[in-house]
Amino acid sequence: MKSGLAAIVCALLNLLEEGAIPGKIKLVATVGEESGEYGAAQLTDAGWVNDLSAMVICEPSDGMKQIQYTSKGIVDYYVTSKGKAAHSSKPEQGEDAIAHLLEFATAVQARLAKLDRVDPVLGRLTSLITTIKGGEQINSVPSFAELSGNIRTIPGYTNQVIFSIIDGLIEELNQRPGYQLSVRYSYPEEPMPGQADSPLIKQLQKISQEVFGRPLTPVGGTGASDGSEFIRAKAAFPIVMVGPGSDSQHQPNEWVSLAVYHQAIRFYQRFIQDYFA
């Protein structure tokens, strides 16, 4: 991602040196993309992108062979269960927080599985319980337990649909004696819709043919990005992702081809000139 940001900066510096800035361009650099896109959220809330007509995000796209125009959203959630401690030899004197939490985990996965709509590009919504912890010691009724879950959403289901299922189940279980469940969400992101044949994608494919000798392949993405925040802008505009980099993200040997990086600078510069023309 840093190589894409650097390539954009170099393209803009080249245009400045040539005195060839053809129109109003905004360089939007954000923090926190890996931890909830909160930088993009702050900039969107502050109105920084309300006047855009298009946005190109320089996320790695398989050596700039692909262009991503739609992606899944994300709902990260944490459910806490409070119980009552007691000696394990007298469990009737306590409330088992772990048992209550496991009941939630089983039920929520079953209810989310009923959301079986299939997006033609992104596939189905997915849901995982990713961490779970609780209890104090082996011979005590556990008084506390917590789990976290990760849901990847598709345009066919808004995040509100997910919230309704989780919140509704929490409320339902808490009607039972001894149940004390609560939920919190961490920077939920809506899925990013898009069109594979949009004018912006066609234009970028043309530029790719000029710079790389091949067109870009439109694809969808299973991971969320800053684009999921920028779609909240007051004005609607197309968002695509294309940038230098390989499929080695988050790996110890993450790498970027220098040749593709230098071509990316030309690609972005050529696109800016062509867009305003």
Steps between C-alpha positions, in 0.01 A plus 500: 500500500787736578637448147165605354496813717857580396414449133206742527721759669767464230241533223369823654851637550578429135189692392591790730853519358360500148243763591237264363240465776185477284237547773421469870660188647494387862760270652324325787736308728346323798598314815340196657395307189592172670313582820159620394573766234457767767722749312277478194198525729629824654577656161160400364322644804699823461380535138838463330363279222156652447608682182668209320385367164711180517748330731787263429635311803849360445450166674718219356322331210707201390780696335246745356336225296165545670269784599269453796165673476293330768584344836352339805424697813595399850336478841733434793312440822573403860248325726552496877324258733483563875414218737536422868796319652450195718687185594482243222365244745193721548425632150139576591631790712658671199427614145719354226615792282677270254192283445290808432759633257528170313124496463521844336784384272305198375181696445657800325685282250178313421305823446768661286520185288143567391623810313567287195486757222797463264664805343606418140847645563563487876323176583327444834515679832743326736507488880765373741540489877866601516591516872342373820617520860354474847499343843729539798614152603419137435291443811280812482181586319621763248375851575629661180546409135553693176515418132573695186350444159586609147232527230572584136189649344378541142298781337184287524499534880558831672679511833167589661378151411796355690449730799134401519588131514770535765321760713175306476665176615670678792168648608326163463757312710504767770132428564610174660586492873869558573601606148700824472627539145613823332649584161721773358604562140838621374495726192251302288539559128230477235578296186613712206280467190621570147461430128754303297420700184505851647656783295777535761602135467492519120723805512749333736503189280595717206786658697616155612512387139722799418736461798509123559391369162198325651159596641405476866272215610204625708464298823326507836680487833428295812675747730374840610690820416486876552250505213238366741526827693525734203167374360339691788589833334212738427550466125520162327809433289664184361781344704750249365816341634809443291863516607846342493563200722472123502276248672749483791314742728549436873767239432859519636639541148247757379645654185437733207650482153711810429415478132126502574549778756667727242230417245238582764634856521453536124157337526371743763650801324355398166159437656487844664576669169249286312225538761488878474542492123 
